[in-house]
Amino acid sequence: MKWAPKIGVAAALLAGVIAAVYLVWSIGFDAVAASVVRAGFGGLALLCLYALVVFISLAFAWQFLLPPAERRPTHELYIARLVRDSIAEISPFSPVGGMVAAARLMVLKGMNAAYAAASVAADATTEAMAQVVFLAFGLGLGLTQFRHLEGSGPLTQVMLAVLLLAVPGIALLIFLQKKGASFAEKIAARFFPQARQGVSFHAAIEELYNSRARLAASTALHLLAWIGAGIGTYISFRLVGGNISLLNAVALEALLCTLRSIAAPVPAAIGVQEWGYAMLAPLFGLPAEMGVAVSLLKRAREIVLGVPALLYWQGVESRKAFAPSSNV
């Protein structure tokens, strides 16, 4: 029984890889490769630098969520957030694994364990709140672009259903975090032994959610990062030779992010992201092979940024593991 979750993750990953390979084969390897080559190493470097800029907004979103007394230097939160996303994007672990790693890094940097665990959970919630706004914008703009196209009806209905379910879903998530704090505290204590001392997880999560100003600031900064991701998609399409407007690129990214959220059980959304771009690109007047090329270009960017981040994380964890009296 204990192997069941691992088998499920492996099966989902394998299915995603097969789907991605089949997609490239069905579209044509040469067409996809030509688009990727058009971007070149210079284009990949540009995407990496741009992504690092967007992470500044994500770091501040986490920073502003914390009470002033618990805030850490922004560069520490920046690196922890980079590790969190890297684990979710290029490793077989779920996004939850990335959140745990980010919280552990902040504990090792001196943050109170309860606030580290609670703030990561609350930050994920404000990010989801911002994504709802981002999806609403993308869906509204997208409808004006492809509502007349044949075959776009089912996609529109799915996106609208996700949007309508997202708001009560986030409200339920906050309720469970606050009311289920005792259970969460036991989970947190498993990863962070110091969480048993001092401020409790329950008190930390209550304080985080009781400040509407900090929640609003964190949500606004996350929305800025979501829009930044849409601009990154615009840059990616231009690099592979695609002619798309900035607003349409933002709308496409909003819809793609929703597809990735629906397929959360698939590690790194392997296959889902590739099929998503291939399906959405024609709705905005672009060939499917360019959508796949953009997906592969983003995968390359994630690897370039993610591998150093994961090596840093492993280095910190290793130093702590071999340190005397290690209890984290």
N, C-alpha and C positions, 0 to 999 in steps of 0.2 A: 504493500500500500504506500509505503514511504517513497517509492520510486514513481508513483503515478504522476505527480506534478512535473517531474523532470522529463518523463516520457511525453507528457502533453506538450511541454515547451519544445522539446526536440522535434516532435511531429509537426507542430505549427511552423517551426523554423524551416524544416525540410520542405513542407508544402509551399512556403513562401519562396524559397530558392527555386523550386521547380517552376512555380508560376512566373517568376521573373525571367528565368532562362527561356521558357516557352514563349513569353512575350517578345523578347529580343529576337528569337528565332523566327516567329511568325511575322514580325514587322520587317525583318531583314537586318542582319548584323552589320552589313556594309553601310546602310543608311544611318543606323544609330552611331556607328563608329565614326563616320564622317562628321557628324554633328559634334561629337565629343572632341575629336581632334581639332575642330575649328576653334574651340575655346582655348586649347593649349595650356601649357604650364603657367603662362602669365595670367590667363583667365582664372585658373584654379587658385593662384596666389591672391588674386584680387578678391575672390569669394571668401577665402580664409580670413583675410584682413578685415573684410566687411563684417563677417560673422563675429569676430572678436570685438568689434565696435558695438554690435547689437547686445552682446553679453554685458556690457556696461549697464544698460537699462535693466537687465535681469538682476544684476547684483544690487543695484539701488532699490529695486522692487522688494527684495528680501531685507535690505538694510532698513528701509522706511517702515517696514512692518513691525520691527522690533521696538520695544520700549527703549528710550534713550540710554538708560543705565545698562542695557544688555547688548548694545550695538558693538560690533567688532569692526576693525578696519575694512574698508570696502574691498581692498585687494584680496583679503582672505575669503570674503564671501564670493568674490568673482571667481577665484580658483575652485572653490567648493561647488559653485553652480556649474562650472565647466566640467568638473568631474561627474556631477550628477547627470548632465545631459549626455556625456560621452558613454557612460555605462548603459544608458537607455538606448543609445543609437548604434553602438558598434560592438556591444557584448550581448551574450544570450540572456542576461538578466533582465528582469522587468523594470519599469520605471521606479517601482518601490525600492528595488535594490539601489538605484542611484540616489534616491532620497536618503536612505539609511547611510550610505557612504558619505554624502554631503554633510549630514548631521554629525557623523563621527569625526570628520575632518575638523569641523568647528569646535567640537568638544576638545580635540587634541590641541586646538589653538587657544583654548582657555574659556570658551563660552560655557555657560551653565548648561548642563546636560538636558534638563527639562525644557529650557527655552530653545535649545538646538533642535530637539525632536519636534516640539510643538510648532516652532516657526517654519520648519520645512513642510509640515502638513498644512499649515495655514497659507504658506506661500503657494503651494500647489492649488489651493482653493481659490485664491485671488487670481492666479493664472487662468484657472478654468472660467472664472467670472468674466475676465477680459476676453477669453476666447468666445464666449457667447456673443458679446458685442461685435467681435471681429467676424464671426459667422453671420450675424444678422446683416452686417454691412456687405459681406461678400455675396450672400444670398440675394439681397436686394439689388445689388449691382449686376449680379449674374443673370437674374431674371430678365433684366432689360436687354441683355445681350443674346441669350439663347432660348428664350421662352418659345420662339417661333420655330425652333429647330426640331425635326422629327427625332424622337427617342430621348429627348431631354426631360420629358414629363416624370418618369419614375425617379430620376435623380433629384429633381426639384422636390418631389414629395418626400423622399427620404431625408433630405437636408432640412426641410421644414419640420418634419416630425422630430428630428434630433434637436432642432432649435427650441421647439415647444417643450420637449422633455428635459432640456438642459437646466432650465431655471429651477423647477422643483427638485431636480437631481442635486443641484448645488446646495439648495436649502436643506435637503436631507443629509448631505455630506457634512455640513456644518453642525446640524443637530446631532448626528452620530458622533462627531468628534467631541462635542461638549458633553453629551449625555453618556457616551461610552468611554469617558476618560479613564475610568478605573481599569477597563480592559486594555485600553491603549497604553496605560501606565505600566502594566505588566509586560506588554510587548516591548515598550521602550526600555524597561529595566533589563531585558535580555540582551539588548545591544549596547546599552549605556548603563553600567552598574552604578555610576555616580548619580543617576536619576533617582535613586532611592534616598539620596541625601538632599537636604535643603528644600528648595521650591519644588512642589509636585508638578507633574505634567498637567493635571487638572487645573491648577492655579495658573500655570503658564498659558494654556490654551484659552482660558477665560479672559485673561488680561489682553491677549492678542485680539480676540474678537470683540472686546468691549470698547475698543477705540475705532470709531467709524472713520476718523480722519486718517489714521494709519492704513486702514483697510482700503480706503478710497485712493490714497497715494500709491499703494502697492498695485492695486488694480489698474490705475492709469498708466503706471510705468510698464506693466505687463502688456497693456494694450499697445503702447508705443513699440514694445519689442515685437508683438505680433505684426504690426504694420511694417516694422523693419524687416521681418521675414518675407513679407510680400514684396518689398523693394528688392530683397535679395533674389527672389524669383524672377523679377523683371530683369535684373542684371544677368541672371543665368540664361534666360531665353535670348537676350541680346548677344551673349557670348557665343551661343550655338547657332546664331543666325536667324533667330525668330523675331518677327515683327509684331510686337504686342504693346499696347499702351500700359502706362504705369498703373492706372486704376484697374484695368482688366487683370493685370498680373497679381495685384493685391487680392482681387476677388477670387481668382483661381487658387491662390495659396490658402485663402480662408476655407474654400470647399475641400481642398486636399487635406488640410489639417483636421477637418471633421471626419473624413474617411479614415485617417490614421487613428483618430480617437475611437471610432467604432471598432477598428481592428486592433485594439490595444493588446489582446492576448498574443498576437503574433510578434515575436521578438524583433525589435527595430523596424517593424512594419515592412519586413522583407517581402517583396512581391506586391504588397498592397500599395506601397508608394509608387512603384513603377507602373502598375495598372492604373492607379489613380491619375497620374500625369498623362498617361497615354489616352485615357478616356476623356479627361477634361480639356486637354489641349485643342482637339478639333472643335469643341464648343466655342472656343475663342478664336477660331480661324487659323489654327496652327496644326501642322502634321503630327501624327502620333509619335513618329520617331524622334521629333524634337522634344516632346514631353518625356520620353524615356531617357534621352540624352541629358536633359536637365536633372532628372532623378539620379542618374549615374554620376553626374558632376557633383551633385550634393553629397552623394555617398563618399566620393573621393575627398571632399572637403571635411566630412565628418571623421574620416580616418586620419587625415593629416592633423587635425586638431585633437582628435580623441586619443590617439595612441600616446602622445606625450602626457596628456592629462591622466590617463590610466596608469602610466608608469610612475608619475608623481604620487598618485594615490597609493599604489602598491609600496612605494618607497617609504611613505609616511607610516603606513600600517606595519611594515616590516621593522622599522626602527622602534615602533612602540611595542611590537611583539617581543623583541629581543632586549628591550629595556628592563632593568630590574624593577620589581614591584609593579609590573604592568597590570592594571585592572580595568582598562577600557575595552 
